Amino acid sequence: MDKISIIIPCFNEEEALPIYYAEMKKVMDSMKKQTSFELLFVDDGSSDRTYEIMKDLHRKDGRCQYLSFSRNFGKEAAIYAGLQNASGDYAAIMDVDLQDPPSLLPDMYRILKEEAYDSVATRRSTRMGEPKIRSFLSKEFYNVINKISKTEIVSGARDYRLMNRKMIDAVLEMSEYNRFSKGIFGWVGFRTKWLEYENIERSAGETKWNVKKLFIYSLEGITGFSVVPLSIAAYMGVLFCGLSFLMIVAIVVRTLIWGDPVAGWPSMVCILFGVGGVQLLCTGILGQYLAKTYLEVKNRPVYLLKDSSKEEQRIMMMPLSQNLRRKSYGQG
């Protein structure tokens, strides 16, 4: 029997966790004759009761496993940690707020079993209920990145997808520190079938993604999967060099014909500000790429674990004397 690992990144989701588990339990029970499940909750440094609820779910249902980070490392790190620890033949990534409907899982699994696909991914066909400014910025992001990147990123794509083990292993080969999963899924290739569904409101809690965080995340995607911004900086340099040469020629000609009047310093100041601004912009673009290179060469881990269900199970299986000795050491 196949096993499906469900990776669920969580950050301050104490309200949504019980609701998600109740809905997911229905799906797991309906598919128990076809496949077994592993729910792998990843606590991304939550400050509420998310961690405690994960531990309670693990004790009540052995299918629920958990990983807990030492601090907040971000959703991308949570996805990577989940994939690294997934033991299933298939793995799916889902949001705990039920914006990724669990009811799609049976169809996704059937497609992978019956058709020649390695992944079944989802995308939103509408953005109803989402703030208009956010919808506009998201749409423009996909337009821009698909024009400047060789990696196709489908508009409205969610992280919610079911992958076979071949694709999981391929994604894990990309162990880079600066991660952008939507780009990584597209870069590794493999045959993917897309399922569309209408936007669904959160089941509980509030979104952790404001406009600022989405903007920073979009920069991660652009700088991670395109070098066009570097080319733009170079083209702007060439353009301004050409303009400055033409201006020098025009000034020389004007001076020879009409002399050298003193007037004109305001326009000169504007030009200096304009050229200085372009130089700072180009330097900023270079800085973004240099910063990413700096973080990569430091070779820091993508995440650090504080606790996990495997660690809890290991302690429970220790001989009684060793377990007592471990507790006494912990008490100093």
N, C-alpha and C positions, 0 to 999 in steps of 0.2 A: 504493500500500500504506500502511495506517495505521501510525502509530508510537506505542508506549506508553512513557511515561517512568515509571520506578519510583523513588520517592523513599525513601531509606533513612537515617533519622537514626541516627547512631552516636556513642556515648560510651563509651570504654574497652571496645571489643568485639573485641579482637584474636583471641580464641578463636572467636567466633561468625562472623566475617566469611568465612573460607574455607569453612566449612560452608554458610553461606547461599548463597554464590556457586555452589557445586557443585549445590545443589538448584535454584537459580534457572536455572542453565544448562540443566538438563533441560527445564524448562518453556519456556524461550526456544527451544530446539532443536525442541521438539514443535509450536511455533506459528510457525515461521519461514516457512511458506507463507502464513500469514494476515497477519502483522504483523511489523514490526521493533521492536527494543527499545533503550531507553537506561536503564542502571542509574545513578542519580544518588546516590552516597554522600555524606552530609553529616557531616563530622567536627566534632562539637560540642566542640572544645577538649580532645580526649582527651590523657591523659598516658602512655598505653602505646604500642604499635606500630600502633594503628589507622590512623593517617595513612600510615605507610610501606606497610602492606598495601594500602590504597586505591590508592596510586601504582603498586604492582606489578601490581595487577589491571588498571589502566588501560593499562599498557604491554603486558600480555599479551592483553587483549581490548578492542578499540576501543569496544565498547558500554558499557564501564564508565567513567563520568565521576565526578569528585569535587569537592567544595567543602570547604574547611577554614577554620573560624572562628579568629579571633585569640585567643579564650578561650571558656569555656563560657557560652553564651547560653540554653541550655535547648532541650528538644525542640520546643516551639512555634516558636521562631525557626528551627530546622532545617527544620521542615515548610514554613514560609513561604519560606525561601530556596530550598528544592527546587522549590516551585511556581513561584517567580519565574524559575528557570533551566530549567524543564522545556520541552523543545522539541516534545514529542509531541502528537498529536491527542487522546490520553487520558493521564491521569496517575493513578498509584496510590501510596498511602502504605503502607509496610510496615515492621514491626519486623525487625531483623536477626537476632533470636534464634529465628526460625521459629515463634513463637507465632501469627504470621499466615501460614497455610499457602499457599505459592505455587501449590499444586495447584488452588486455587480460581480462579486467574486466567483459564483458558480459558472457564469458565462465565460469569464476570463480563463478559468481553469479548463473548461470544456474546449475552448478555442486552442489553447496550447496543447491539449491532448489529441485533438482531432485534426488540426490544421498545421501547416508547416510554418509556424511562427515561433520565435524565441521569446517574444515579449508581447504583452497586451497592455497598452497604455491608455490613459484617459485624458480627455480635454473638455473644457467647458464650452458649450455651444453659445451660451449667453452669459452675461454678467449682471443679470437682474438682481437688485438688492445691494449692489456694491456702489460706493460713492463714485460719482461721474468722473471726478478728477483722477481718481485711482484707476478707473477703467481706461480713460484716455491715455494716461502715462504708460500703463501696461501694454496697450495696443501699439503705441509708438515704439516702445522698447523692442517688441518682437519685430516690427518693421525694420528698425535700425540694425539689430544684430543679425538678421537674416540677409541684409544687404552687404554687411561688411565681414561676415564670417563664412567660412566654407562648411561649417557644421550647421546642419539644419535644425532649428529649434521651432517646433510647431506652436503656433499662436494659441494661447489658452491652455497649454499643456500643464497638467498637474504632475506632482511627484508620484501620484497614485498609479502604480503599474505592477503587474505580475510578471516575473522573469524566471526562466529556467536556470539551471545550475551553470550552464556554459556562459550565459550572459552575466550572471552574478560574479563568476570568477574573473571575467574580463573587466568588469567595473572595478573589482578589488585590485587589479593590476595597476590601476591609476591611483597610486597612493599619494598624490600631491597634497600639499598642505592647504593651498587655496582652492577650494572645491566649489564647483557649480554643477550640481547633479544633472540638470536639464541638458547642459552641454555635454557632459560626460556620457549620458545615455545615448545622445545622438552621435558622438564621436566614435564609440566602440562599434557602432553599426548593429548588425543582427536584424533579422526581419521582425518588424513591429506592426501590430494591428492596432488601430486607434478606435476607441469607443467614445462617443459624445454623450454628454448629459447636461441638463440645465443646472445653473448655479444653485447651490443649496446653502441656506443660512446655517450658521453655527448652532450646534445643539445647546451649548451652554458656554459661559465665560466670554471673554473678549479676545479679539485678535491681537497677536503680539507684533504684527507687521504694520507699522505706520508708514507714511510716505517716505520719511527719511531712511528707514531701514530698507525699504524696497529700492530706493535710489542707490544706496550703497551696494545692495545685492546685484542690481543691474550692472554696476561698474565692475563687479567681480566677473560677471558673465562676459562683458565686452572685452575686458583686458585679459581674461583667461582663454578666450577662443577667437581672438582677432588681434592682428598687429597693425590694422589699418590706421588707428589713431597715431601710431608712430610715423606712418607714411604721411599722414595729414600734416604733422608737425614739420616734416622735411619739405613738403610741397609749399607750405606757408613761408618757410625760410627762403626758398627759391623765388617765390612770388615777390616777397618784399625786397629781396636783392635786386630783382629786375626793375621794380618800381623805383627804388632809390637811384639806380643807374639812369633811368629815364628822367628823373627829377634833376639829377646833376647836369645832364645834357641841357634840359630846359632852362636851368638857372644860368648856365654859362652863356647860352644863346641870348637870353633876356639881358644879361649884364653887358654883353657886347653891343647890343642894339640900343637899350634904354638906360644903361648905367646901372648903379647898384643902390636903389632906394633903401632907406632904413625900415620902412613899413614891412609888415609881414611876420612879426614875431608871434602873434597869437596863433596863426596857422602852424608855425613851427612847433609851438608848444603842443598843439593838438596832435601833430605828427609824432612827436616824441612820446606822448602818452600812448598813442595807438601802437607804435612799434614796441614800446616797453610792455604793453599788455600782451601782445602776441608772443613776445619772448617768454614772459612768465607763464603763459598758457602752455607753450611747448615744453618748458621746463617742468611744469606740473604733470604733463602727460608722461614724460620720461621718468619723473619721480614715481608715478604709479607703478610702472613696469619694474623699476629698480627696487621698489619696496617689496613687490611680490618675489623678485629674485632673491632678495635678502632673506625673506622669511623661508623660502624653499631651501636655501643652502645651509640655514641653521639646523635643518633636519629635526625640528621639534616634533613630538607626537601630535597627531591630529586631536587626540583627546586623552584624558586620564581618568581611570575608574576609581571611584571611592568604594563601591560595593556592587555586588551582583548576586543573583539567585544561585549561580553556580558556587560562589563562595559560601553562601549560607548552607547549601546542600553539603558541601565538603566538610564544613564545621560540624554539621549534624551527624555526619557519618564517621567522625573521629571516634576512637575509643574513649570511654568515659574519663579515664585518668588523664589522657592527653588534652581533652576538651577542658577539664577543670584547670589543668596547668596553664592552658592558653588564657583562660579567663583571669587567673591570678596574676599573670604577667601583665594583662591589660589594665589591671587595677593598680599596678605599680608595686 
